[in-house]
Amino acid sequence: MPTPTDVLHPAGVHRVLRDGTSVQVRLLTPADGERLRTFHAGLSVESTRLRYFTPKPTLSDKDIAWLTDVDVVNRCALVVIENDRIIAVARWMRPREGSSDAEVAFLVADAEHHRGIGTELCAMLIELAPFYDITEFTASVLFENHPMANVFRHCGYHISVTTDSGVREMVIDLTSPI
């Protein structure tokens, strides 16, 4: 189980993916800004649409500053590094400072899909949540984004789902393991 000390260490932690490869998972930092920009520029229009609900081909300097400004407690972002490049990002954001819930979001490079990266990142965020008194994750997932919905459905915790206007609102109760 990763601890905040493990993940916050500059080396992060190593995880073995479904395909047997080892990747580094660590906290995203402002020093990762250009790597994040390169990662994002390599995403398909469809991947950005599924994540942001609209195509987002580039990240502005303001986007980069906001995305890399994490305090871990209220805004946490983990990156997966392979061959010195970002291949995935997962984050939580509390709606209000100190609230017990946080919205989670994931983005995995197109060529890296189906390697278990989203599942691994979800598990890591779930393992870290109790250290920050987070008891519930929420996620807005477009209806056609079945892979992301399945990551949440198989996370090992009770999920409630409502659907409105083509969006699944998923709530993961981290106090209720299955």
N, C-alpha and C positions, 0 to 999 in steps of 0.2 A: 504494500500500500504506500503510495507516495505521500510524503509529508510536505508541508509548505517549505521546509528547509531544503528538501531534495529538489523540488521543482524550482524554487527561487535561486538555487545555486546556479552560477553561470553555465555549468556543464549539464544541468538538468538531469534527466534520467533516460536510460535506454530502454526501449520496448521492442519486443520481437513481434512482428506482424504475422498475420495469417499465412503469408507466403514464405515465412522463415527469415525475412530480412530484418535487420536491426536498425532502428531509427532513434534519433535523439528527440526528446520532448522537453521543452523548457519554456519559461516565461518569455513572452514577447517583450522587447524593450525598444526604446526610441532608436537605438543603434541599428535596429532591424528595418528601418524605414525604407531604404532602397531595395532590400531583399523582398519586403512586402510588396512594394510597387512592381517588382519584376514578377513575383508570384501572381499577382492580380492580373497583370498584363497578359499572362499566358493562359488565363481562363477563357473558356468559351462564353459566348453571349448567353447561352442557355444556363450555364453554371451560375453566372452572376444574376440572371433573372430569378433562378430558383432561390438564391440566397437573399437578394435585396428586393424581390418582387418586381423588378424592372431591370432592363439591361444596364450595366454599369461598366463600360469598357475600360475606364481609367480611374485612378485614384488621384485626387488633387493633393497638394501639399497640406491643405487643411484636413482632408480625410486621413492622411498618413499621421499627422500629429494627433488627431483624435483617437485613431485606432491603436496607436502605440502608447498612449497615455493611460497606463493601467496602474492602479494602486493595490491590486490583488483582492482587497477586501470588498470593494463595491464594483470594481471593474477588473476582471481577470481575463487574460488572453494567453493561451498556450499555443506554441508553434511546433510543428513536426519538421525536423531538419533531416534531409538525406542528401548526401554528396554536397554538403555546404549550401543547400538551397531549401527554402521553405516549400513544403509540399502540402501543408494543411494548417488551418488555424481554427481554434475553438475558443469560445469566450462566454463569460457570463457577465451580465450587467444588472445590478439591482435597480428597480424603478425609483427607489428612495434610499438614501443612506441609512444603513442599519436594518432595512426590511429583511424578513426571513425568506423572501422569494427572490429569484433572479431569472431573467430571460437568458436562454442559451442559444447559441448559433454556431454553425460549423460551416467550413468551406474547405473542400478538398480538391486539389488539382485534378483536372479531367483524366489525365493518364494514370492517376493513382487510385481511381475508384475501384471498389471490390477487393481491396487489400486488407480491410478491417480497420482502417485508420479512424473513421468516424466512431466506430464501436469502441476502440481503445481510448480515444479522446473523451467520449461520453463517460466511460468508466472512470477515467482519471478525474474529471470534473466532479463526478458523484463522490469519489473518495475524498476529494479535497473539501467539499461543501461543509461537512460538519466542523472543520477547523474554523470556519467563518460564520457559523450559526445559520447556514442556509438549509432550509428544510423542504423547499419546493423549487423545482425548475419549471419554467414555462417556455413554450416554443410555438411560434407561428410557422406552419409548414404548408406550402402550397399543396393542394390536393394531389397533383400529379407527381409530387416528389416522394414517391413510395420508398426509395432507399433510406431517406432521412427519417421518415415516419417509422420504418422498421427498426432503425437504430434505437429509437425511443421505446418502441414496443417491446424490445428484447433487452432492455437495460436492467431488468431484475426488480423493478419497483412498480407499484400500482400507478397506472396511467388513466387519466380521464381525458376524453376527447370530445370536443364540440366542433361542428363545421358550420362556417358562415361564409358565403360568397366565394367559395372555392378555396378557402383557407381552413386548415385544421388547426384549432387551438388546442395544444396538448399540454397537460399539466402532469408533471411527475412528482409524486408524493415521496420524498426521500425518507419519510418516517415509516413507510409502509412497504417493506420488501415483499416480493411475491414468494 
